[in-house]
């Protein structure tokens, strides 16, 4: 019988990558009907009204019915929340190949994840402390400053901040409160119904501030064995914690990468995470030679899927499909068309009105000039950049995934693509226009 995979909470990138015959092979793909931008709108606008599809029990029943009516044989999700949780619940019910819900939720509850890391990989766990925004007492806070503070249920970099002093922390907690109710509703429901975690997501976590080279360690666990497929370096804009680009392969020493793989294996197998891809953000401090976990994501980063393809010759979506169908993934090395690949972020540091986005014709011309480029646009004409979910410190409006012989060639291609696309913005306090090509 032909395998038929249901992609739960699909993104535009899912639909793009899973349209390639080279990626899907003889597997049939069905996409779950889901609004992928719903949570972004909730968080960007702090929306707290009625939210469509917020009833998780109803969604689960609909997904199970769809599986029955369409001969689905497996599930897949690259979506962190709520997609990966729904996929695990459906898989448990239908006996598909996928991780159970417990380790998924243990990873997504950032405080509980830290407690497990402290037990399983203590040397890779920074100091951390729970913050209750409804009863925070700065006198009892014990971590040395600076600290990094984020919601227990994190989402991208929303409400994540470097805090320098206890008064700044107190002011942040008092003014911020917690994540919007409609965002946390499903997560808290999942915790109550599919985990033994007795703490909701309505908290913050403070962690010791980490220094060094940030990376993404990606791989899969199959039959309780952990395999790393790639490590990608995270490059920040100077003096910020906003991402400029992600470079593959990592420039870290091989010995450091092997230690990271060992940390990933001990933690993931320790929490019984199995039959899925993963993404673990880590930090290597070359001064102290320490490795720390930033956070564990119980799914792969679809943003990097074609970076491996450009360099190694395999796409992470193919790996995900193999794991979901019980096949051993094949990971060729150095079989791609490029020595290096990067996911370059289109980002500025002032909020502006979007006057012009590239036409489909402009995008096609860029693709002709720069083979194998992937272009993703996250804004629309007439809106403010702040209308989209942002990190609170900068404004991302797109991504370009590019291959090249080295970093210099990739940056040159990126600058060429920006000039050709010709985004135009207007200052929010004036009528003057600016171009992204500058």
Order of alpha helices (4+ residues) and beta strands (2+ residues): beta-alpha-alpha-beta-alpha-alpha-beta-alpha-alpha-alpha-beta-beta-beta-alpha-alpha-beta-beta-beta-beta-alpha-beta-beta-alpha-alpha-beta-beta-alpha-beta-beta-alpha-beta-beta
